[in-house]
Amino acid sequence: MPTDTPAAEPDNDTPATTRVWPAGWPVPPLPVMWLVHPSESVWGSPQRYCWHLGADSSRVCEEYNIWSGVSAYPEAVPGKRILVRIESDTPPENVFAQVFTRRGDLMVEFLQLGPNHPALDLDLDPGDYHIRVIGQWPYSDPSAPLGRRYNEVAYEFGLHVPGAVELIGGCDMTEIGGDVSITLHSLDDRLRTAADSANRAGCRFNKPIARVLLTIENGAQTTTEVFHFTPPMHEFGLPLPEDLNSETSGGPLPPGDYSRRLVAVTEDGDEFDLTSLDGVLDSITLAGR
């Protein structure tokens, strides 16, 4: 079989095409993808495929649980490209790569790689990462708009970037329209930790969060509430759970408009300002009684 690889840095450790696929999956030998960095083969795990078996059949699709086959995290060598090797009957038309933090599963890179000699040029902060490489091969289908569709195979790999790990986080929000400003009827109102008055948010981090600090202030008028996660968590929702333990200092506050700050804090004191994210409001109104 032809192998889609650069001429440089030859690799004699060529895989058997079918050895990584479970026995019994009803497919012909599928393309195999692996990495070379800097000159050693890095084996991954097949995560999914969708493959057209023949002219009279539909595509067959199977997938593993996400990242379930990744057990090794080889160390990245600074300044060295990560080559993507592909063994297949024909070269792919498209090759993509997605890079996620191992903890929190946050996507930090999406790359479209050249199909002839694909390589990963990554500039990642220290930490452990999951990499998904996706290859697409066209096949003819008269029912498709352009007369063809794509077969697809995805492999997953681990990677370790040495150094002190910095806190990375993000929140995904629902998208409900209308007036999303926050008006609290008391400082116990659950909306005090909501992203806004209409949407819910799911937040994830690459390091476990031990507490969330809520500060509501207007000049000298201020109150601070500390919510504790026991044990620390890599993900949580906004608004925070109603049964979460918290401690409050400062106040009471008179009715009026206030700035609001929500900060996630790790056990070792790293901070992530949630109200710096798009969609998480940094102001509230405290209504009169």
Solvent accessible surface area in square Angstrom, and as a share of the most:
residue,aa,sasa,rsa
1,M,117,0.52
2,P,85,0.54
3,T,58,0.34
4,D,22,0.11
5,T,35,0.20
6,P,28,0.18
7,A,105,0.82
8,A,66,0.51
9,E,81,0.36
10,P,115,0.72
11,D,29,0.15
12,N,150,0.77
13,D,78,0.40
14,T,82,0.47
15,P,10,0.06
16,A,60,0.47
17,T,19,0.11
18,T,72,0.42
19,R,130,0.48
20,V,36,0.21
21,W,25,0.09
22,P,43,0.27
23,A,107,0.83
24,G,76,0.73
25,W,52,0.18
26,P,80,0.50
27,V,34,0.20
28,P,60,0.38
29,P,75,0.47
30,L,2,0.01
31,P,6,0.04
32,V,3,0.02
33,M,2,0.01
34,W,4,0.02
35,L,4,0.02
36,V,1,0.00
37,H,15,0.07
38,P,45,0.28
39,S,75,0.48
40,E,122,0.55
41,S,27,0.18
42,V,20,0.12
43,W,98,0.34
44,G,23,0.22
45,S,15,0.10
46,P,7,0.05
47,Q,10,0.04
48,R,64,0.23
49,Y,1,0.00
50,C,25,0.15
51,W,32,0.11
52,H,39,0.17
53,L,76,0.38
54,G,28,0.27
55,A,104,0.80
56,D,151,0.78
57,S,50,0.32
58,S,89,0.58
59,R,97,0.36
60,V,36,0.20
61,C,68,0.41
62,E,69,0.31
63,E,116,0.52
64,Y,74,0.28
65,N,121,0.62
66,I,89,0.45
67,W,30,0.11
68,S,74,0.47
69,G,42,0.40
70,V,21,0.12
71,S,107,0.69
72,A,68,0.53
73,Y,46,0.18
74,P,48,0.30
75,E,104,0.47
76,A,17,0.13
77,V,55,0.32
78,P,120,0.75
79,G,88,0.85
80,K,114,0.48
81,R,134,0.49
82,I,7,0.03
83,L,17,0.08
84,V,0,0.00
85,R,8,0.03
86,I,0,0.00
87,E,13,0.06
88,S,6,0.04
89,D,97,0.50
90,T,81,0.47
91,P,85,0.53
92,P,6,0.04
93,E,61,0.27
94,N,29,0.15
95,V,0,0.00
96,F,37,0.15
97,A,0,0.00
98,Q,34,0.15
99,V,0,0.00
100,F,24,0.10
101,T,3,0.02
102,R,82,0.30
103,R,126,0.46
104,G,12,0.11
105,D,42,0.22
106,L,16,0.08
107,M,100,0.44
108,V,55,0.32
109,E,50,0.23
110,F,111,0.46
111,L,39,0.19
112,Q,132,0.59
113,L,16,0.08
114,G,44,0.43
115,P,43,0.27
116,N,97,0.50
117,H,109,0.49
118,P,1,0.01
119,A,11,0.09
120,L,1,0.00
121,D,91,0.47
122,L,42,0.21
123,D,135,0.70
124,L,26,0.13
125,D,69,0.36
126,P,34,0.22
127,G,6,0.06
128,D,44,0.23
129,Y,4,0.02
130,H,11,0.05
131,I,0,0.00
132,R,19,0.07
133,V,0,0.00
134,I,13,0.06
135,G,0,0.00
136,Q,33,0.15
137,W,10,0.04
138,P,51,0.32
139,Y,32,0.12
140,S,92,0.60
141,D,26,0.14
142,P,134,0.84
143,S,88,0.57
144,A,7,0.05
145,P,130,0.82
146,L,156,0.78
147,G,32,0.31
148,R,99,0.36
149,R,101,0.37
150,Y,64,0.24
151,N,10,0.05
152,E,32,0.14
153,V,0,0.00
154,A,0,0.00
155,Y,3,0.01
156,E,2,0.01
157,F,1,0.01
158,G,4,0.04
159,L,9,0.05
160,H,58,0.26
161,V,23,0.13
162,P,54,0.34
163,G,54,0.51
164,A,88,0.68
165,V,61,0.35
166,E,108,0.48
167,L,26,0.13
168,I,41,0.21
169,G,17,0.16
170,G,18,0.18
171,C,29,0.17
172,D,94,0.49
173,M,51,0.23
174,T,68,0.39
175,E,171,0.77
176,I,98,0.50
177,G,64,0.61
178,G,71,0.68
179,D,118,0.61
180,V,43,0.25
181,S,62,0.40
182,I,3,0.02
183,T,56,0.32
184,L,0,0.00
185,H,132,0.59
186,S,31,0.20
187,L,46,0.23
188,D,120,0.62
189,D,32,0.16
190,R,84,0.31
191,L,53,0.26
192,R,33,0.12
193,T,4,0.02
194,A,1,0.01
195,A,0,0.00
196,D,6,0.03
197,S,42,0.27
198,A,35,0.27
199,N,12,0.06
200,R,134,0.49
201,A,7,0.05
202,G,36,0.34
203,C,1,0.00
204,R,72,0.26
205,F,0,0.00
206,N,15,0.08
207,K,32,0.14
208,P,48,0.30
209,I,0,0.00
210,A,13,0.10
211,R,73,0.27
212,V,0,0.00
213,L,49,0.24
214,L,4,0.02
215,T,34,0.20
216,I,2,0.01
217,E,74,0.33
218,N,83,0.43
219,G,70,0.67
220,A,104,0.80
221,Q,80,0.35
222,T,54,0.31
223,T,10,0.06
224,T,39,0.22
225,E,16,0.07
226,V,31,0.18
227,F,6,0.03
228,H,63,0.28
229,F,9,0.04
230,T,129,0.75
231,P,102,0.64
232,P,42,0.26
233,M,83,0.37
234,H,57,0.25
235,E,98,0.44
236,F,16,0.07
237,G,27,0.26
238,L,0,0.00
239,P,14,0.09
240,L,4,0.02
241,P,57,0.36
242,E,143,0.64
243,D,125,0.65
244,L,35,0.17
245,N,115,0.59
246,S,46,0.30
247,E,111,0.50
248,T,88,0.51
249,S,69,0.44
250,G,56,0.54
251,G,36,0.34
252,P,124,0.78
253,L,18,0.09
254,P,63,0.39
255,P,83,0.52
256,G,29,0.28
257,D,98,0.51
258,Y,11,0.04
259,S,57,0.37
260,R,5,0.02
261,R,117,0.43
262,L,0,0.00
263,V,5,0.03
264,A,0,0.00
265,V,5,0.03
266,T,3,0.02
267,E,121,0.54
268,D,104,0.54
269,G,38,0.37
270,D,50,0.26
271,E,103,0.46
272,F,36,0.15
273,D,42,0.22
274,L,0,0.00
275,T,15,0.09
276,S,80,0.52
277,L,45,0.22
278,D,142,0.74
279,G,40,0.38
280,V,8,0.04
281,L,46,0.23
282,D,84,0.43
283,S,59,0.38
284,I,6,0.03
285,T,50,0.29
286,L,12,0.06
287,A,27,0.21
288,G,49,0.47
289,R,251,0.92
